[in-house]
Amino acid sequence: MLKWITRLLLVSVLGFGGYVAYDFYKADFHNMPAHPENSFALPFTIGLKAIVIDQGPRDRNRRYIGATFKVPSWMEDTWSFCYAPTEEEEQAVRSSEDQDLNHARLVAFCTVDIDGKKIPRGAVYSVPK
């Protein structure tokens, strides 16, 4: 009986460890660039990998939604840095956004730096949980 419980415990621990490793790899945390302390990472299943900077800590009472812009295929897997949007960026994003995001709070505007040029990559919204 003790042998059976030990095996079950070992399989459970290995299974959980495998899931954590898979999730870490799938979210691409192993390729995340260095970023400031006052930031947090949000990898979305739609392909947007956002590092939100200067927004304070992640609010656990809100759900974050990523919206992507059309970019070349080689740029889709790149981590982007996201900052509070300027008024001009916010108006541009709001005018072209999906109807589903009408009442969501625009948290950050994301860009990818390619040879010193900032290319718009997406936007991060939040809604209450």
TIRO-2110 file (N, C-alpha, C; in Angstrom, 1 decimal):
// TIRO-2110
0.8, -1.2, 0.0, N, 1, A
0.0, 0.0, 0.0, CA, 1, A
0.9, 1.3, 0.0, C, 1, A
1.9, 1.3, 0.8, N, 2, A
2.8, 2.4, 0.9, CA, 2, A
3.5, 2.6, -0.4, C, 2, A
3.9, 1.5, -1.1, N, 3, A
4.6, 1.6, -2.4, CA, 3, A
3.7, 2.3, -3.4, C, 3, A
2.4, 1.9, -3.4, N, 4, A
1.4, 2.5, -4.3, CA, 4, A
1.2, 4.0, -4.1, C, 4, A
1.1, 4.4, -2.8, N, 5, A
1.0, 5.8, -2.5, CA, 5, A
2.2, 6.6, -2.9, C, 5, A
3.4, 6.0, -2.7, N, 6, A
4.6, 6.7, -3.1, CA, 6, A
4.7, 6.9, -4.6, C, 6, A
4.3, 5.9, -5.4, N, 7, A
4.3, 6.0, -6.8, CA, 7, A
3.3, 7.0, -7.3, C, 7, A
2.1, 7.0, -6.7, N, 8, A
1.1, 8.0, -7.1, CA, 8, A
1.5, 9.4, -6.8, C, 8, A
2.2, 9.6, -5.6, N, 9, A
2.7, 10.9, -5.3, CA, 9, A
3.8, 11.3, -6.3, C, 9, A
4.7, 10.4, -6.6, N, 10, A
5.8, 10.7, -7.6, CA, 10, A
5.2, 11.1, -8.9, C, 10, A
4.2, 10.3, -9.4, N, 11, A
3.6, 10.6, -10.7, CA, 11, A
2.9, 12.0, -10.7, C, 11, A
2.2, 12.3, -9.6, N, 12, A
1.6, 13.6, -9.4, CA, 12, A
2.5, 14.7, -9.5, C, 12, A
3.6, 14.6, -8.7, N, 13, A
4.6, 15.7, -8.7, CA, 13, A
5.3, 15.9, -10.1, C, 13, A
5.6, 14.8, -10.7, N, 14, A
6.2, 14.8, -12.1, CA, 14, A
5.2, 15.4, -13.1, C, 14, A
3.9, 15.1, -13.0, N, 15, A
2.9, 15.6, -13.9, CA, 15, A
2.7, 17.1, -13.7, C, 15, A
2.7, 17.5, -12.4, N, 16, A
2.5, 19.0, -12.1, CA, 16, A
3.8, 19.7, -12.6, C, 16, A
4.9, 19.2, -12.4, N, 17, A
6.2, 19.8, -12.8, CA, 17, A
6.2, 19.9, -14.3, C, 17, A
5.8, 18.9, -15.0, N, 18, A
5.7, 18.9, -16.5, CA, 18, A
4.8, 20.0, -17.0, C, 18, A
3.6, 20.1, -16.3, N, 19, A
2.7, 21.1, -16.7, CA, 19, A
3.2, 22.5, -16.5, C, 19, A
3.9, 22.8, -15.4, N, 20, A
4.4, 24.1, -15.1, CA, 20, A
5.5, 24.4, -16.2, C, 20, A
6.4, 23.4, -16.5, N, 21, A
7.4, 23.6, -17.5, CA, 21, A
6.8, 23.9, -18.8, C, 21, A
5.8, 23.2, -19.2, N, 22, A
5.1, 23.4, -20.5, CA, 22, A
4.5, 24.8, -20.6, C, 22, A
3.8, 25.2, -19.5, N, 23, A
3.2, 26.5, -19.4, CA, 23, A
4.2, 27.6, -19.5, C, 23, A
5.3, 27.5, -18.8, N, 24, A
6.4, 28.5, -18.9, CA, 24, A
6.9, 28.6, -20.3, C, 24, A
7.2, 27.5, -20.9, N, 25, A
7.7, 27.4, -22.3, CA, 25, A
6.7, 28.0, -23.3, C, 25, A
5.4, 27.6, -23.2, N, 26, A
4.3, 28.1, -24.1, CA, 26, A
4.2, 29.6, -24.0, C, 26, A
4.3, 30.2, -22.8, N, 27, A
4.1, 31.6, -22.6, CA, 27, A
5.4, 32.4, -23.0, C, 27, A
6.5, 31.7, -23.4, N, 28, A
7.7, 32.3, -23.9, CA, 28, A
8.4, 33.1, -22.8, C, 28, A
8.3, 32.8, -21.6, N, 29, A
9.0, 33.5, -20.5, CA, 29, A
10.5, 33.3, -20.6, C, 29, A
11.0, 32.2, -21.2, N, 30, A
12.4, 32.0, -21.3, CA, 30, A
13.1, 32.9, -22.3, C, 30, A
12.3, 33.5, -23.2, N, 31, A
12.8, 34.5, -24.2, CA, 31, A
12.5, 35.9, -23.8, C, 31, A
12.0, 36.2, -22.7, N, 32, A
11.6, 37.5, -22.3, CA, 32, A
12.8, 38.4, -22.1, C, 32, A
12.8, 39.6, -22.7, N, 33, A
14.0, 40.5, -22.5, CA, 33, A
14.0, 41.1, -21.1, C, 33, A
15.1, 41.6, -20.7, N, 34, A
15.2, 42.3, -19.4, CA, 34, A
14.2, 43.5, -19.4, C, 34, A
13.6, 43.7, -18.2, N, 35, A
12.7, 44.9, -18.1, CA, 35, A
12.8, 45.5, -16.8, C, 35, A
12.3, 46.7, -16.6, N, 36, A
12.4, 47.4, -15.3, CA, 36, A
11.6, 46.6, -14.2, C, 36, A
11.9, 47.0, -12.9, N, 37, A
11.2, 46.3, -11.8, CA, 37, A
9.8, 46.7, -11.8, C, 37, A
9.4, 47.9, -12.1, N, 38, A
8.0, 48.4, -12.0, CA, 38, A
7.3, 48.0, -13.3, C, 38, A
7.3, 46.7, -13.6, N, 39, A
6.6, 46.3, -14.9, CA, 39, A
6.1, 44.9, -14.6, C, 39, A
5.2, 44.4, -15.5, N, 40, A
4.8, 43.0, -15.5, CA, 40, A
4.5, 42.5, -16.9, C, 40, A
4.6, 41.2, -17.1, N, 41, A
4.5, 40.6, -18.4, CA, 41, A
3.1, 40.0, -18.5, C, 41, A
2.6, 40.1, -19.8, N, 42, A
1.3, 39.5, -20.1, CA, 42, A
1.4, 38.8, -21.5, C, 42, A
1.7, 37.5, -21.5, N, 43, A
1.7, 36.8, -22.7, CA, 43, A
0.2, 36.4, -23.1, C, 43, A
-0.3, 36.8, -24.2, N, 44, A
-1.6, 36.4, -24.6, CA, 44, A
-1.6, 35.3, -25.6, C, 44, A
-2.7, 34.5, -25.6, N, 45, A
-2.7, 33.4, -26.6, CA, 45, A
-2.9, 33.9, -28.0, C, 45, A
-3.3, 35.1, -28.2, N, 46, A
-3.5, 35.6, -29.6, CA, 46, A
-2.1, 36.0, -30.2, C, 46, A
-1.0, 35.9, -29.5, N, 47, A
0.3, 36.2, -30.0, CA, 47, A
0.9, 37.4, -29.4, C, 47, A
0.2, 38.3, -28.9, N, 48, A
0.8, 39.5, -28.3, CA, 48, A
1.5, 39.1, -27.0, C, 48, A
2.8, 39.5, -26.9, N, 49, A
3.5, 39.3, -25.7, CA, 49, A
3.9, 40.7, -25.2, C, 49, A
3.3, 41.1, -24.1, N, 50, A
3.4, 42.5, -23.7, CA, 50, A
4.1, 42.6, -22.3, C, 50, A
5.0, 43.6, -22.3, N, 51, A
5.7, 43.9, -21.0, CA, 51, A
5.2, 45.3, -20.7, C, 51, A
4.3, 45.4, -19.7, N, 52, A
3.6, 46.7, -19.4, CA, 52, A
4.5, 47.4, -18.4, C, 52, A
4.9, 48.6, -18.7, N, 53, A
5.9, 49.4, -18.0, CA, 53, A
5.2, 50.7, -17.4, C, 53, A
5.6, 51.0, -16.2, N, 54, A
5.2, 52.2, -15.5, CA, 54, A
3.7, 52.3, -15.3, C, 54, A
3.1, 51.2, -15.0, N, 55, A
1.6, 51.1, -14.7, CA, 55, A
1.4, 50.6, -13.3, C, 55, A
2.4, 50.5, -12.5, N, 56, A
2.3, 50.0, -11.2, CA, 56, A
2.2, 48.5, -11.2, C, 56, A
1.9, 47.8, -10.1, N, 57, A
1.8, 46.4, -10.1, CA, 57, A
0.5, 45.9, -10.8, C, 57, A
0.6, 44.7, -11.2, N, 58, A
-0.6, 44.1, -11.9, CA, 58, A
-1.8, 44.1, -11.0, C, 58, A
-2.9, 44.5, -11.4, N, 59, A
-4.1, 44.6, -10.6, CA, 59, A
-4.8, 43.2, -10.7, C, 59, A
-4.9, 42.5, -9.6, N, 60, A
-5.4, 41.1, -9.6, CA, 60, A
-7.0, 41.1, -9.7, C, 60, A
-7.6, 42.3, -9.6, N, 61, A
-9.1, 42.4, -9.6, CA, 61, A
-9.5, 42.7, -11.0, C, 61, A
-8.6, 42.8, -12.0, N, 62, A
-9.0, 43.1, -13.4, CA, 62, A
-8.5, 42.0, -14.3, C, 62, A
-9.2, 41.8, -15.4, N, 63, A
-8.8, 40.8, -16.4, CA, 63, A
-8.2, 41.6, -17.6, C, 63, A
-7.0, 41.2, -18.1, N, 64, A
-6.4, 41.9, -19.1, CA, 64, A
-6.7, 41.3, -20.5, C, 64, A
-6.9, 42.1, -21.5, N, 65, A
-7.2, 41.7, -22.8, CA, 65, A
-6.2, 42.3, -23.8, C, 65, A
-5.7, 41.5, -24.7, N, 66, A
-4.7, 42.0, -25.6, CA, 66, A
-5.3, 42.1, -27.0, C, 66, A
-5.0, 43.2, -27.7, N, 67, A
-5.5, 43.4, -29.1, CA, 67, A
-4.3, 43.6, -29.9, C, 67, A
-4.2, 42.9, -31.0, N, 68, A
-3.0, 43.0, -31.9, CA, 68, A
-3.3, 43.8, -33.1, C, 68, A
-2.2, 44.4, -33.6, N, 69, A
-2.3, 45.2, -34.9, CA, 69, A
-1.6, 44.3, -35.9, C, 69, A
-1.9, 44.6, -37.1, N, 70, A
-1.3, 43.8, -38.2, CA, 70, A
0.2, 44.1, -38.3, C, 70, A
1.0, 43.1, -38.2, N, 71, A
2.5, 43.2, -38.3, CA, 71, A
3.0, 42.1, -39.2, C, 71, A
4.2, 42.2, -39.7, N, 72, A
4.8, 41.1, -40.5, CA, 72, A
4.9, 39.9, -39.6, C, 72, A
4.9, 38.7, -40.3, N, 73, A
4.9, 37.4, -39.5, CA, 73, A
6.1, 37.2, -38.7, C, 73, A
7.2, 37.7, -39.1, N, 74, A
8.4, 37.5, -38.3, CA, 74, A
8.4, 38.4, -37.0, C, 74, A
7.5, 39.3, -36.9, N, 75, A
7.4, 40.2, -35.7, CA, 75, A
6.4, 39.7, -34.7, C, 75, A
5.6, 38.7, -35.1, N, 76, A
4.5, 38.2, -34.3, CA, 76, A
4.9, 37.6, -32.9, C, 76, A
6.1, 37.0, -32.9, N, 77, A
6.5, 36.3, -31.7, CA, 77, A
7.4, 37.2, -30.8, C, 77, A
7.6, 38.4, -31.2, N, 78, A
8.5, 39.3, -30.5, CA, 78, A
7.8, 39.9, -29.2, C, 78, A
8.5, 40.0, -28.1, N, 79, A
8.0, 40.7, -26.9, CA, 79, A
8.0, 42.2, -27.2, C, 79, A
6.9, 42.8, -26.8, N, 80, A
6.7, 44.3, -27.0, CA, 80, A
6.7, 45.0, -25.7, C, 80, A
7.1, 46.2, -25.7, N, 81, A
7.1, 47.1, -24.5, CA, 81, A
5.9, 48.0, -24.6, C, 81, A
5.1, 48.0, -23.5, N, 82, A
3.8, 48.8, -23.5, CA, 82, A
3.9, 49.9, -22.5, C, 82, A
3.4, 51.1, -22.9, N, 83, A
3.4, 52.2, -22.1, CA, 83, A
2.0, 52.8, -22.1, C, 83, A
1.8, 53.7, -21.1, N, 84, A
0.5, 54.5, -21.1, CA, 84, A
0.4, 55.2, -22.4, C, 84, A
-0.8, 55.1, -23.1, N, 85, A
-0.9, 55.7, -24.4, CA, 85, A
-1.0, 57.3, -24.3, C, 85, A
-0.5, 57.9, -25.3, N, 86, A
-0.7, 59.4, -25.4, CA, 86, A
-2.1, 59.6, -25.9, C, 86, A
-2.6, 60.8, -25.9, N, 87, A
-3.9, 61.1, -26.3, CA, 87, A
-4.1, 60.7, -27.8, C, 87, A
-3.1, 61.0, -28.6, N, 88, A
-3.2, 60.7, -30.0, CA, 88, A
-3.3, 59.2, -30.3, C, 88, A
-2.4, 58.5, -29.5, N, 89, A
-2.5, 57.0, -29.7, CA, 89, A
-3.8, 56.4, -29.2, C, 89, A
-4.3, 57.0, -28.1, N, 90, A
-5.6, 56.5, -27.6, CA, 90, A
-6.7, 56.7, -28.6, C, 90, A
-6.7, 57.9, -29.2, N, 91, A
-7.8, 58.2, -30.2, CA, 91, A
-7.7, 57.3, -31.4, C, 91, A
-6.5, 57.1, -31.8, N, 92, A
-6.3, 56.2, -33.0, CA, 92, A
-6.7, 54.8, -32.7, C, 92, A
-6.4, 54.3, -31.5, N, 93, A
-6.8, 52.9, -31.2, CA, 93, A
-8.3, 52.9, -31.0, C, 93, A
-8.9, 53.8, -30.3, N, 94, A
-10.3, 53.8, -30.0, CA, 94, A
-11.1, 53.9, -31.3, C, 94, A
-10.6, 54.6, -32.3, N, 95, A
-11.4, 54.8, -33.6, CA, 95, A
-11.4, 53.5, -34.4, C, 95, A
-10.3, 52.7, -34.2, N, 96, A
-10.2, 51.5, -35.0, CA, 96, A
-10.5, 50.2, -34.2, C, 96, A
-10.9, 50.3, -33.0, N, 97, A
-11.1, 49.1, -32.2, CA, 97, A
-12.4, 48.3, -32.4, C, 97, A
-12.4, 47.1, -32.0, N, 98, A
-13.5, 46.2, -32.1, CA, 98, A
-14.6, 46.7, -31.2, C, 98, A
-15.9, 46.5, -31.5, N, 99, A
-17.0, 46.9, -30.8, CA, 99, A
-17.0, 46.3, -29.4, C, 99, A
-16.4, 45.1, -29.2, N, 100, A
-16.4, 44.3, -28.0, CA, 100, A
-15.6, 45.1, -26.9, C, 100, A
-14.6, 45.9, -27.4, N, 101, A
-13.7, 46.6, -26.4, CA, 101, A
-14.2, 48.0, -26.1, C, 101, A
-15.4, 48.4, -26.5, N, 102, A
-15.9, 49.7, -26.3, CA, 102, A
-15.8, 50.2, -24.9, C, 102, A
-16.2, 49.4, -23.9, N, 103, A
-16.2, 49.8, -22.6, CA, 103, A
-15.1, 49.3, -21.7, C, 103, A
-14.0, 48.8, -22.4, N, 104, A
-12.8, 48.4, -21.7, CA, 104, A
-11.9, 49.6, -21.5, C, 104, A
-11.1, 49.5, -20.4, N, 105, A
-10.1, 50.5, -20.1, CA, 105, A
-8.8, 50.3, -20.9, C, 105, A
-8.4, 51.2, -21.7, N, 106, A
-7.1, 51.1, -22.4, CA, 106, A
-6.0, 51.3, -21.4, C, 106, A
-5.2, 50.3, -21.2, N, 107, A
-4.2, 50.4, -20.2, CA, 107, A
-2.8, 50.8, -20.8, C, 107, A
-2.5, 50.2, -22.0, N, 108, A
-1.2, 50.4, -22.5, CA, 108, A
-1.2, 50.3, -24.1, C, 108, A
-0.3, 51.0, -24.7, N, 109, A
-0.1, 50.9, -26.1, CA, 109, A
1.3, 50.3, -26.3, C, 109, A
1.3, 49.2, -27.1, N, 110, A
2.5, 48.4, -27.2, CA, 110, A
3.3, 48.6, -28.6, C, 110, A
4.6, 48.7, -28.5, N, 111, A
5.4, 48.9, -29.7, CA, 111, A
6.6, 47.9, -29.6, C, 111, A
7.2, 47.7, -30.8, N, 112, A
8.4, 46.9, -30.9, CA, 112, A
9.4, 47.8, -31.5, C, 112, A
10.6, 47.8, -30.9, N, 113, A
11.7, 48.7, -31.4, CA, 113, A
12.5, 47.9, -32.4, C, 113, A
12.5, 48.3, -33.6, N, 114, A
13.3, 47.7, -34.7, CA, 114, A
14.2, 48.8, -35.3, C, 114, A
15.5, 48.6, -35.0, N, 115, A
16.6, 49.5, -35.4, CA, 115, A
16.3, 51.0, -35.0, C, 115, A
15.8, 51.2, -33.8, N, 116, A
15.5, 52.5, -33.3, CA, 116, A
14.1, 53.1, -33.8, C, 116, A
13.4, 52.4, -34.6, N, 117, A
12.1, 52.8, -35.0, CA, 117, A
11.0, 52.0, -34.2, C, 117, A
10.1, 52.7, -33.6, N, 118, A
9.0, 52.1, -32.8, CA, 118, A
7.8, 51.7, -33.7, C, 118, A
7.6, 50.4, -33.8, N, 119, A
6.5, 49.9, -34.7, CA, 119, A
5.3, 49.5, -33.8, C, 119, A
4.1, 50.0, -34.0, N, 120, A
3.0, 49.7, -33.2, CA, 120, A
2.7, 48.1, -33.3, C, 120, A
2.5, 47.5, -32.1, N, 121, A
2.3, 46.1, -32.1, CA, 121, A
0.9, 45.7, -31.6, C, 121, A
0.4, 46.5, -30.7, N, 122, A
-0.9, 46.1, -30.1, CA, 122, A
-1.3, 47.0, -29.0, C, 122, A
-2.4, 46.7, -28.3, N, 123, A
-2.9, 47.4, -27.1, CA, 123, A
-3.3, 46.5, -26.1, C, 123, A
-3.2, 46.9, -24.8, N, 124, A
-3.7, 46.1, -23.7, CA, 124, A
-4.8, 46.8, -23.0, C, 124, A
-5.9, 46.1, -22.8, N, 125, A
-7.1, 46.7, -22.2, CA, 125, A
-7.3, 45.9, -20.9, C, 125, A
-8.2, 46.5, -20.0, N, 126, A
-8.5, 45.7, -18.8, CA, 126, A
-10.0, 45.9, -18.5, C, 126, A
-10.6, 44.9, -17.9, N, 127, A
-12.0, 45.0, -17.5, CA, 127, A
-12.1, 44.3, -16.1, C, 127, A
-13.1, 44.7, -15.4, N, 128, A
-13.3, 44.1, -14.0, CA, 128, A
-13.5, 42.6, -14.2, C, 128, A
-13.0, 41.8, -13.2, N, 129, A
-13.3, 40.4, -13.2, CA, 129, A
-14.7, 40.1, -12.8, C, 129, A
END
